Amino acid sequence: MTEIRVDSEITLRSPGLPDAEQLFELIDSNREHLGRWLPALVSVESIEQERAWLQGRIDDPGDEKPLLILVDGRIVGVIGAHIQEMNDTADLGYWLAEGQQGHGITTRSCAAMVDELLRVQGMNRVVIRAAVDNTRSRAVPERLGFVHEGVERQAVKLPGGYVDMAVYSVLASEWRGAEEMGFVDRSGLPLTFGAPPIMIDANMMLRRPRGEDATELFRLLDDNRDRLDWWSRWSSRMRSIDDAANVIRTSLRGDTDLGSPLFVFESGALVGAVNIEPSPSEQDEATADIRYWIGADWEGRGLMVRACRAAVDAAIPHFRLDEVTIHTGAGNMRARSVAERLGFKMHRVDRGASATEDVIVYLVSASDWAANVPVS
């Protein structure tokens, strides 16, 4: 196992002695960030120590299989597996430099590693352990569909005392595959927008539609039909579960007329959707329009503001956007308030653009978004 291609950005590869300086500099500049959960890692105090560790892995790797995580050729972290050949089990661990979180790098890297361990090396079981309070680390196996087996009490001694460890596992018979789940594209093409789910917190996420969502989508639409049919045209065309399934199939084929839809989930329930529709603007700048809806039962909790913020955060770098717009009916005060709370500014009024009313166009530039909008 020397190199694993994850997608157009991420590569995993075995470390070599020439990597010692860059790897040490990464650890040295992240001591405070890494020290809370990985005190042994930050005990490395020189390039010579780092080089000695690398030489040991080269001379006698044993059951430890570390790989460097590279983004566009630059080391940003490490992922590794400890193999128990007698039991066909691998324990997976990882760390990432500060500032690299929130882009799906660890999740995508872990998905590729699980593929390698279960489908190439023939392991039966992969385990991930994370401190109970380390929510970022725990989010990785949860996104990948690992089973939470339980908690090992006071299993690890850290500088602050003993900590409980949450234990997650996946079996070869359960693993759906990194590419099928949308976490890896070995062709080197950029990943489909929203294919790795966009995690907002432990309870809330955005992800691409799946075929099995049709029934839940139709029920949510049907329960909110009076509201949605007034403000939208597409909802009136969805009169059965088969209609919902057809819309999902079309979106999975990448139909550009449907943009890039993301379903919004809260505590496992489908509550709404956000759609990103990229297109060139009149000034030949890359732009995208964002549209959204949410079920009445979930209104008034700020969920759509958070969902749209996460979607825009992800869309601007993914589509290399110069600006983002929101079109909403002049009388749709809830939708307008989302745009205004996100920091969008009223750009123009398209009179008579809708069958029922004028349409307000809000806009934010990518530079203003980066400068003024808080990260979720």
TORKOL-4160 file (C-alpha; in steps of 0.2 Angstrom, whole numbers, padded with zeros to 4 digits, m for minus):
376
<pt num="1" X="0000" Y="0000" Z="0000"/>
<pt num="2" X="0010" Y="0015" Z="m0006"/>
<pt num="3" X="m0002" Y="0027" Z="m0014"/>
<pt num="4" X="m0021" Y="0029" Z="m0014"/>
<pt num="5" X="m0030" Y="0041" Z="m0025"/>
<pt num="6" X="m0045" Y="0048" Z="m0016"/>
<pt num="7" X="m0051" Y="0062" Z="m0029"/>
<pt num="8" X="m0044" Y="0077" Z="m0039"/>
<pt num="9" X="m0038" Y="0085" Z="m0023"/>
<pt num="10" X="m0033" Y="0071" Z="m0010"/>
<pt num="11" X="m0020" Y="0058" Z="m0011"/>
<pt num="12" X="m0014" Y="0046" Z="0002"/>
<pt num="13" X="0004" Y="0039" Z="0001"/>
<pt num="14" X="0017" Y="0030" Z="0012"/>
<pt num="15" X="0029" Y="0042" Z="0020"/>
<pt num="16" X="0048" Y="0043" Z="0015"/>
<pt num="17" X="0063" Y="0051" Z="0023"/>
<pt num="18" X="0062" Y="0067" Z="0012"/>
<pt num="19" X="0045" Y="0070" Z="0021"/>
<pt num="20" X="0053" Y="0072" Z="0038"/>
<pt num="21" X="0055" Y="0091" Z="0037"/>
<pt num="22" X="0038" Y="0095" Z="0031"/>
<pt num="23" X="0029" Y="0083" Z="0043"/>
<pt num="24" X="0039" Y="0090" Z="0058"/>
<pt num="25" X="0035" Y="0108" Z="0053"/>
<pt num="26" X="0016" Y="0103" Z="0052"/>
<pt num="27" X="0017" Y="0095" Z="0069"/>
<pt num="28" X="0027" Y="0110" Z="0076"/>
<pt num="29" X="0015" Y="0123" Z="0070"/>
<pt num="30" X="0000" Y="0113" Z="0077"/>
<pt num="31" X="0006" Y="0108" Z="0094"/>
<pt num="32" X="m0008" Y="0117" Z="0104"/>
<pt num="33" X="m0021" Y="0110" Z="0092"/>
<pt num="34" X="m0015" Y="0092" Z="0092"/>
<pt num="35" X="m0009" Y="0091" Z="0110"/>
<pt num="36" X="m0026" Y="0089" Z="0118"/>
<pt num="37" X="m0030" Y="0073" Z="0110"/>
<pt num="38" X="m0013" Y="0067" Z="0104"/>
<pt num="39" X="0001" Y="0071" Z="0117"/>
<pt num="40" X="0013" Y="0058" Z="0110"/>
<pt num="41" X="0012" Y="0066" Z="0093"/>
<pt num="42" X="0018" Y="0083" Z="0099"/>
<pt num="43" X="0032" Y="0075" Z="0110"/>
<pt num="44" X="0042" Y="0075" Z="0094"/>
<pt num="45" X="0054" Y="0089" Z="0096"/>
<pt num="46" X="0065" Y="0089" Z="0081"/>
<pt num="47" X="0067" Y="0085" Z="0063"/>
<pt num="48" X="0079" Y="0071" Z="0068"/>
<pt num="49" X="0066" Y="0063" Z="0079"/>
<pt num="50" X="0054" Y="0064" Z="0065"/>
<pt num="51" X="0066" Y="0056" Z="0053"/>
<pt num="52" X="0070" Y="0042" Z="0065"/>
<pt num="53" X="0052" Y="0038" Z="0067"/>
<pt num="54" X="0050" Y="0038" Z="0048"/>
<pt num="55" X="0065" Y="0027" Z="0046"/>
<pt num="56" X="0058" Y="0015" Z="0059"/>
<pt num="57" X="0042" Y="0013" Z="0048"/>
<pt num="58" X="0052" Y="0010" Z="0033"/>
<pt num="59" X="0064" Y="m0003" Z="0040"/>
<pt num="60" X="0050" Y="m0012" Z="0050"/>
<pt num="61" X="0032" Y="m0006" Z="0048"/>
<pt num="62" X="0026" Y="m0021" Z="0057"/>
<pt num="63" X="0007" Y="m0019" Z="0060"/>
<pt num="64" X="0007" Y="0000" Z="0058"/>
<pt num="65" X="0003" Y="0007" Z="0041"/>
<pt num="66" X="0004" Y="0026" Z="0041"/>
<pt num="67" X="0000" Y="0036" Z="0026"/>
<pt num="68" X="0002" Y="0055" Z="0023"/>
<pt num="69" X="m0014" Y="0064" Z="0018"/>
<pt num="70" X="m0009" Y="0076" Z="0004"/>
<pt num="71" X="m0021" Y="0090" Z="m0003"/>
<pt num="72" X="m0014" Y="0096" Z="m0020"/>
<pt num="73" X="0003" Y="0088" Z="m0015"/>
<pt num="74" X="0004" Y="0097" Z="0002"/>
<pt num="75" X="0005" Y="0086" Z="0018"/>
<pt num="76" X="m0010" Y="0091" Z="0029"/>
<pt num="77" X="m0011" Y="0076" Z="0041"/>
<pt num="78" X="m0009" Y="0058" Z="0043"/>
<pt num="79" X="m0020" Y="0043" Z="0043"/>
<pt num="80" X="m0015" Y="0025" Z="0049"/>
<pt num="81" X="m0020" Y="0008" Z="0052"/>
<pt num="82" X="m0015" Y="m0005" Z="0065"/>
<pt num="83" X="m0017" Y="m0022" Z="0058"/>
<pt num="84" X="m0022" Y="m0037" Z="0069"/>
<pt num="85" X="m0019" Y="m0051" Z="0056"/>
<pt num="86" X="m0025" Y="m0065" Z="0067"/>
<pt num="87" X="m0042" Y="m0057" Z="0068"/>
<pt num="88" X="m0043" Y="m0048" Z="0051"/>
<pt num="89" X="m0046" Y="m0032" Z="0060"/>
<pt num="90" X="m0039" Y="m0015" Z="0058"/>
<pt num="91" X="m0039" Y="0000" Z="0070"/>
<pt num="92" X="m0040" Y="0016" Z="0060"/>
<pt num="93" X="m0033" Y="0033" Z="0067"/>
<pt num="94" X="m0030" Y="0050" Z="0059"/>
<pt num="95" X="m0026" Y="0068" Z="0063"/>
<pt num="96" X="m0027" Y="0084" Z="0052"/>
<pt num="97" X="m0019" Y="0101" Z="0054"/>
<pt num="98" X="m0029" Y="0115" Z="0061"/>
<pt num="99" X="m0038" Y="0125" Z="0048"/>
<pt num="100" X="m0040" Y="0110" Z="0037"/>
<pt num="101" X="m0056" Y="0104" Z="0046"/>
<pt num="102" X="m0073" Y="0106" Z="0039"/>
<pt num="103" X="m0069" Y="0102" Z="0021"/>
<pt num="104" X="m0072" Y="0083" Z="0022"/>
<pt num="105" X="m0054" Y="0079" Z="0020"/>
<pt num="106" X="m0053" Y="0067" Z="0035"/>
<pt num="107" X="m0070" Y="0058" Z="0030"/>
<pt num="108" X="m0065" Y="0056" Z="0012"/>
<pt num="109" X="m0047" Y="0049" Z="0017"/>
<pt num="110" X="m0055" Y="0037" Z="0029"/>
<pt num="111" X="m0067" Y="0031" Z="0017"/>
<pt num="112" X="m0053" Y="0027" Z="0005"/>
<pt num="113" X="m0043" Y="0018" Z="0018"/>
<pt num="114" X="m0058" Y="0008" Z="0023"/>
<pt num="115" X="m0060" Y="0003" Z="0005"/>
<pt num="116" X="m0042" Y="m0002" Z="0005"/>
<pt num="117" X="m0043" Y="m0012" Z="0021"/>
<pt num="118" X="m0059" Y="m0021" Z="0018"/>
<pt num="119" X="m0059" Y="m0023" Z="m0001"/>
<pt num="120" X="m0041" Y="m0025" Z="m0006"/>
<pt num="121" X="m0032" Y="m0032" Z="0010"/>
<pt num="122" X="m0047" Y="m0043" Z="0015"/>
<pt num="123" X="m0049" Y="m0037" Z="0032"/>
<pt num="124" X="m0066" Y="m0041" Z="0040"/>
<pt num="125" X="m0068" Y="m0027" Z="0052"/>
<pt num="126" X="m0062" Y="m0009" Z="0054"/>
<pt num="127" X="m0063" Y="0000" Z="0071"/>
<pt num="128" X="m0062" Y="0019" Z="0075"/>
<pt num="129" X="m0060" Y="0025" Z="0093"/>
<pt num="130" X="m0062" Y="0043" Z="0098"/>
<pt num="131" X="m0063" Y="0052" Z="0114"/>
<pt num="132" X="m0081" Y="0055" Z="0119"/>
<pt num="133" X="m0079" Y="0073" Z="0119"/>
<pt num="134" X="m0069" Y="0074" Z="0103"/>
<pt num="135" X="m0084" Y="0078" Z="0092"/>
<pt num="136" X="m0075" Y="0082" Z="0076"/>
<pt num="137" X="m0066" Y="0065" Z="0077"/>
<pt num="138" X="m0082" Y="0055" Z="0081"/>
<pt num="139" X="m0091" Y="0064" Z="0067"/>
<pt num="140" X="m0080" Y="0054" Z="0054"/>
<pt num="141" X="m0086" Y="0036" Z="0058"/>
<pt num="142" X="m0104" Y="0043" Z="0060"/>
<pt num="143" X="m0104" Y="0050" Z="0042"/>
<pt num="144" X="m0097" Y="0034" Z="0036"/>
<pt num="145" X="m0111" Y="0023" Z="0043"/>
<pt num="146" X="m0100" Y="0014" Z="0056"/>
<pt num="147" X="m0110" Y="0006" Z="0071"/>
<pt num="148" X="m0107" Y="0014" Z="0088"/>
<pt num="149" X="m0103" Y="m0001" Z="0098"/>
<pt num="150" X="m0102" Y="0008" Z="0115"/>
<pt num="151" X="m0090" Y="0017" Z="0126"/>
<pt num="152" X="m0074" Y="0011" Z="0134"/>
<pt num="153" X="m0073" Y="0020" Z="0151"/>
<pt num="154" X="m0057" Y="0029" Z="0156"/>
<pt num="155" X="m0048" Y="0019" Z="0142"/>
<pt num="156" X="m0035" Y="0032" Z="0138"/>
<pt num="157" X="m0024" Y="0043" Z="0149"/>
<pt num="158" X="m0021" Y="0061" Z="0143"/>
<pt num="159" X="m0013" Y="0076" Z="0151"/>
<pt num="160" X="m0029" Y="0081" Z="0158"/>
<pt num="161" X="m0034" Y="0064" Z="0165"/>
<pt num="162" X="m0042" Y="0048" Z="0160"/>
<pt num="163" X="m0055" Y="0049" Z="0146"/>
<pt num="164" X="m0069" Y="0038" Z="0139"/>
<pt num="165" X="m0067" Y="0032" Z="0122"/>
<pt num="166" X="m0082" Y="0030" Z="0110"/>
<pt num="167" X="m0080" Y="0014" Z="0099"/>
<pt num="168" X="m0086" Y="0012" Z="0081"/>
<pt num="169" X="m0085" Y="m0002" Z="0069"/>
<pt num="170" X="m0089" Y="m0007" Z="0051"/>
<pt num="171" X="m0089" Y="m0025" Z="0044"/>
<pt num="172" X="m0084" Y="m0030" Z="0027"/>
<pt num="173" X="m0102" Y="m0037" Z="0024"/>
<pt num="174" X="m0109" Y="m0020" Z="0029"/>
<pt num="175" X="m0097" Y="m0008" Z="0020"/>
<pt num="176" X="m0106" Y="0000" Z="0004"/>
<pt num="177" X="m0090" Y="0006" Z="m0004"/>
<pt num="178" X="m0082" Y="0023" Z="m0004"/>
<pt num="179" X="m0087" Y="0027" Z="m0022"/>
<pt num="180" X="m0105" Y="0021" Z="m0020"/>
<pt num="181" X="m0107" Y="0032" Z="m0005"/>
<pt num="182" X="m0100" Y="0047" Z="m0014"/>
<pt num="183" X="m0084" Y="0050" Z="m0004"/>
<pt num="184" X="m0071" Y="0045" Z="m0017"/>
<pt num="185" X="m0069" Y="0047" Z="m0036"/>
<pt num="186" X="m0054" Y="0038" Z="m0041"/>
<pt num="187" X="m0055" Y="0044" Z="m0059"/>
<pt num="188" X="m0047" Y="0060" Z="m0052"/>
<pt num="189" X="m0063" Y="0070" Z="m0056"/>
<pt num="190" X="m0069" Y="0083" Z="m0043"/>
<pt num="191" X="m0082" Y="0075" Z="m0032"/>
<pt num="192" X="m0101" Y="0079" Z="m0035"/>
<pt num="193" X="m0106" Y="0093" Z="m0025"/>
<pt num="194" X="m0114" Y="0087" Z="m0008"/>
<pt num="195" X="m0109" Y="0069" Z="m0012"/>
<pt num="196" X="m0099" Y="0068" Z="0004"/>
<pt num="197" X="m0113" Y="0075" Z="0016"/>
<pt num="198" X="m0110" Y="0092" Z="0023"/>
<pt num="199" X="m0111" Y="0090" Z="0042"/>
<pt num="200" X="m0117" Y="0106" Z="0051"/>
<pt num="201" X="m0117" Y="0098" Z="0068"/>
<pt num="202" X="m0120" Y="0081" Z="0076"/>
<pt num="203" X="m0139" Y="0082" Z="0072"/>
<pt num="204" X="m0139" Y="0092" Z="0056"/>
<pt num="205" X="m0133" Y="0088" Z="0038"/>
<pt num="206" X="m0135" Y="0092" Z="0020"/>
<pt num="207" X="m0133" Y="0078" Z="0007"/>
<pt num="208" X="m0137" Y="0073" Z="m0011"/>
<pt num="209" X="m0154" Y="0064" Z="m0013"/>
<pt num="210" X="m0154" Y="0045" Z="m0014"/>
<pt num="211" X="m0167" Y="0034" Z="m0022"/>
<pt num="212" X="m0173" Y="0028" Z="m0005"/>
<pt num="213" X="m0178" Y="0046" Z="0000"/>
<pt num="214" X="m0193" Y="0046" Z="m0012"/>
<pt num="215" X="m0207" Y="0041" Z="0001"/>
<pt num="216" X="m0201" Y="0053" Z="0014"/>
<pt num="217" X="m0199" Y="0067" Z="0001"/>
<pt num="218" X="m0216" Y="0065" Z="m0005"/>
<pt num="219" X="m0224" Y="0064" Z="0012"/>
<pt num="220" X="m0215" Y="0080" Z="0017"/>
<pt num="221" X="m0221" Y="0089" Z="0001"/>
<pt num="222" X="m0239" Y="0083" Z="0003"/>
<pt num="223" X="m0240" Y="0089" Z="0021"/>
<pt num="224" X="m0234" Y="0106" Z="0015"/>
<pt num="225" X="m0243" Y="0107" Z="m0001"/>
<pt num="226" X="m0253" Y="0123" Z="0002"/>
<pt num="227" X="m0238" Y="0133" Z="0007"/>
<pt num="228" X="m0226" Y="0126" Z="m0007"/>
<pt num="229" X="m0238" Y="0126" Z="m0022"/>
<pt num="230" X="m0241" Y="0145" Z="m0019"/>
<pt num="231" X="m0222" Y="0150" Z="m0019"/>
<pt num="232" X="m0216" Y="0137" Z="m0032"/>
<pt num="233" X="m0220" Y="0128" Z="m0048"/>
<pt num="234" X="m0211" Y="0112" Z="m0046"/>
<pt num="235" X="m0220" Y="0106" Z="m0031"/>
<pt num="236" X="m0237" Y="0105" Z="m0040"/>
<pt num="237" X="m0229" Y="0093" Z="m0052"/>
<pt num="238" X="m0225" Y="0081" Z="m0039"/>
<pt num="239" X="m0242" Y="0072" Z="m0035"/>
<pt num="240" X="m0236" Y="0054" Z="m0031"/>
<pt num="241" X="m0221" Y="0045" Z="m0024"/>
<pt num="242" X="m0217" Y="0039" Z="m0041"/>
<pt num="243" X="m0215" Y="0058" Z="m0046"/>
<pt num="244" X="m0204" Y="0061" Z="m0031"/>
<pt num="245" X="m0193" Y="0046" Z="m0036"/>
<pt num="246" X="m0192" Y="0052" Z="m0054"/>
<pt num="247" X="m0186" Y="0069" Z="m0048"/>
<pt num="248" X="m0173" Y="0061" Z="m0038"/>
<pt num="249" X="m0167" Y="0049" Z="m0052"/>
<pt num="250" X="m0165" Y="0065" Z="m0063"/>
<pt num="251" X="m0155" Y="0074" Z="m0050"/>
<pt num="252" X="m0144" Y="0059" Z="m0048"/>
<pt num="253" X="m0140" Y="0059" Z="m0067"/>
<pt num="254" X="m0134" Y="0077" Z="m0065"/>
<pt num="255" X="m0148" Y="0085" Z="m0075"/>
<pt num="256" X="m0141" Y="0103" Z="m0075"/>
<pt num="257" X="m0159" Y="0110" Z="m0076"/>
<pt num="258" X="m0161" Y="0104" Z="m0058"/>
<pt num="259" X="m0145" Y="0112" Z="m0052"/>
<pt num="260" X="m0137" Y="0103" Z="m0037"/>
<pt num="261" X="m0150" Y="0099" Z="m0024"/>
<pt num="262" X="m0146" Y="0095" Z="m0006"/>
<pt num="263" X="m0158" Y="0088" Z="0006"/>
<pt num="264" X="m0158" Y="0095" Z="0024"/>
<pt num="265" X="m0159" Y="0082" Z="0038"/>
<pt num="266" X="m0162" Y="0086" Z="0056"/>
<pt num="267" X="m0160" Y="0072" Z="0069"/>
<pt num="268" X="m0161" Y="0059" Z="0054"/>
<pt num="269" X="m0178" Y="0067" Z="0048"/>
<pt num="270" X="m0179" Y="0075" Z="0030"/>
<pt num="271" X="m0185" Y="0093" Z="0034"/>
<pt num="272" X="m0182" Y="0103" Z="0018"/>
<pt num="273" X="m0170" Y="0106" Z="0004"/>
<pt num="274" X="m0157" Y="0118" Z="m0003"/>
<pt num="275" X="m0153" Y="0119" Z="m0022"/>
<pt num="276" X="m0138" Y="0127" Z="m0029"/>
<pt num="277" X="m0140" Y="0132" Z="m0048"/>
<pt num="278" X="m0123" Y="0138" Z="m0055"/>
<pt num="279" X="m0124" Y="0148" Z="m0071"/>
<pt num="280" X="m0113" Y="0162" Z="m0079"/>
<pt num="281" X="m0119" Y="0180" Z="m0075"/>
<pt num="282" X="m0121" Y="0195" Z="m0086"/>
<pt num="283" X="m0104" Y="0200" Z="m0082"/>
<pt num="284" X="m0096" Y="0183" Z="m0086"/>
<pt num="285" X="m0093" Y="0180" Z="m0068"/>
<pt num="286" X="m0097" Y="0163" Z="m0061"/>
<pt num="287" X="m0113" Y="0164" Z="m0051"/>
<pt num="288" X="m0126" Y="0153" Z="m0043"/>
<pt num="289" X="m0143" Y="0155" Z="m0037"/>
<pt num="290" X="m0148" Y="0147" Z="m0021"/>
<pt num="291" X="m0166" Y="0141" Z="m0017"/>
<pt num="292" X="m0173" Y="0133" Z="m0002"/>
<pt num="293" X="m0189" Y="0127" Z="0007"/>
<pt num="294" X="m0192" Y="0119" Z="0024"/>
<pt num="295" X="m0207" Y="0110" Z="0032"/>
<pt num="296" X="m0219" Y="0120" Z="0042"/>
<pt num="297" X="m0215" Y="0110" Z="0058"/>
<pt num="298" X="m0197" Y="0115" Z="0057"/>
<pt num="299" X="m0199" Y="0134" Z="0054"/>
<pt num="300" X="m0194" Y="0147" Z="0066"/>
<pt num="301" X="m0178" Y="0137" Z="0073"/>
<pt num="302" X="m0165" Y="0145" Z="0062"/>
<pt num="303" X="m0162" Y="0128" Z="0053"/>
<pt num="304" X="m0164" Y="0135" Z="0035"/>
<pt num="305" X="m0152" Y="0149" Z="0039"/>
<pt num="306" X="m0139" Y="0137" Z="0045"/>
<pt num="307" X="m0142" Y="0125" Z="0030"/>
<pt num="308" X="m0140" Y="0139" Z="0017"/>
<pt num="309" X="m0125" Y="0146" Z="0026"/>
<pt num="310" X="m0117" Y="0128" Z="0025"/>
<pt num="311" X="m0122" Y="0126" Z="0007"/>
<pt num="312" X="m0115" Y="0143" Z="0002"/>
<pt num="313" X="m0099" Y="0140" Z="0012"/>
<pt num="314" X="m0097" Y="0124" Z="0002"/>
<pt num="315" X="m0103" Y="0130" Z="m0015"/>
<pt num="316" X="m0091" Y="0145" Z="m0017"/>
<pt num="317" X="m0075" Y="0135" Z="m0017"/>
<pt num="318" X="m0083" Y="0120" Z="m0026"/>
<pt num="319" X="m0090" Y="0130" Z="m0041"/>
<pt num="320" X="m0077" Y="0144" Z="m0040"/>
<pt num="321" X="m0091" Y="0157" Z="m0038"/>
<pt num="322" X="m0089" Y="0175" Z="m0039"/>
<pt num="323" X="m0106" Y="0179" Z="m0032"/>
<pt num="324" X="m0122" Y="0170" Z="m0026"/>
<pt num="325" X="m0140" Y="0176" Z="m0028"/>
<pt num="326" X="m0156" Y="0172" Z="m0020"/>
<pt num="327" X="m0173" Y="0175" Z="m0029"/>
<pt num="328" X="m0188" Y="0175" Z="m0018"/>
<pt num="329" X="m0206" Y="0182" Z="m0020"/>
<pt num="330" X="m0208" Y="0199" Z="m0013"/>
<pt num="331" X="m0222" Y="0193" Z="m0001"/>
<pt num="332" X="m0212" Y="0178" Z="0005"/>
<pt num="333" X="m0206" Y="0186" Z="0021"/>
<pt num="334" X="m0199" Y="0171" Z="0028"/>
<pt num="335" X="m0188" Y="0167" Z="0013"/>
<pt num="336" X="m0183" Y="0185" Z="0012"/>
<pt num="337" X="m0178" Y="0185" Z="0031"/>
<pt num="338" X="m0166" Y="0170" Z="0027"/>
<pt num="339" X="m0157" Y="0180" Z="0014"/>
<pt num="340" X="m0156" Y="0195" Z="0025"/>
<pt num="341" X="m0150" Y="0186" Z="0040"/>
<pt num="342" X="m0136" Y="0178" Z="0029"/>
<pt num="343" X="m0130" Y="0195" Z="0024"/>
<pt num="344" X="m0136" Y="0195" Z="0006"/>
<pt num="345" X="m0141" Y="0213" Z="0000"/>
<pt num="346" X="m0156" Y="0217" Z="m0011"/>
<pt num="347" X="m0149" Y="0219" Z="m0028"/>
<pt num="348" X="m0165" Y="0222" Z="m0039"/>
<pt num="349" X="m0183" Y="0219" Z="m0041"/>
<pt num="350" X="m0189" Y="0209" Z="m0056"/>
<pt num="351" X="m0207" Y="0215" Z="m0058"/>
<pt num="352" X="m0220" Y="0202" Z="m0063"/>
<pt num="353" X="m0207" Y="0189" Z="m0064"/>
<pt num="354" X="m0218" Y="0177" Z="m0055"/>
<pt num="355" X="m0236" Y="0172" Z="m0059"/>
<pt num="356" X="m0241" Y="0179" Z="m0043"/>
<pt num="357" X="m0230" Y="0193" Z="m0038"/>
<pt num="358" X="m0214" Y="0203" Z="m0040"/>
<pt num="359" X="m0197" Y="0194" Z="m0037"/>
<pt num="360" X="m0184" Y="0201" Z="m0025"/>
<pt num="361" X="m0166" Y="0197" Z="m0031"/>
<pt num="362" X="m0153" Y="0197" Z="m0017"/>
<pt num="363" X="m0134" Y="0195" Z="m0020"/>
<pt num="364" X="m0118" Y="0193" Z="m0011"/>
<pt num="365" X="m0100" Y="0193" Z="m0018"/>
<pt num="366" X="m0088" Y="0179" Z="m0014"/>
<pt num="367" X="m0077" Y="0192" Z="m0006"/>
<pt num="368" X="m0090" Y="0199" Z="0005"/>
<pt num="369" X="m0096" Y="0182" Z="0010"/>
<pt num="370" X="m0078" Y="0177" Z="0016"/>
<pt num="371" X="m0076" Y="0194" Z="0025"/>
<pt num="372" X="m0093" Y="0196" Z="0033"/>
<pt num="373" X="m0102" Y="0179" Z="0035"/>
<pt num="374" X="m0098" Y="0169" Z="0051"/>
<pt num="375" X="m0093" Y="0151" Z="0048"/>
<pt num="376" X="m0106" Y="0138" Z="0054"/>
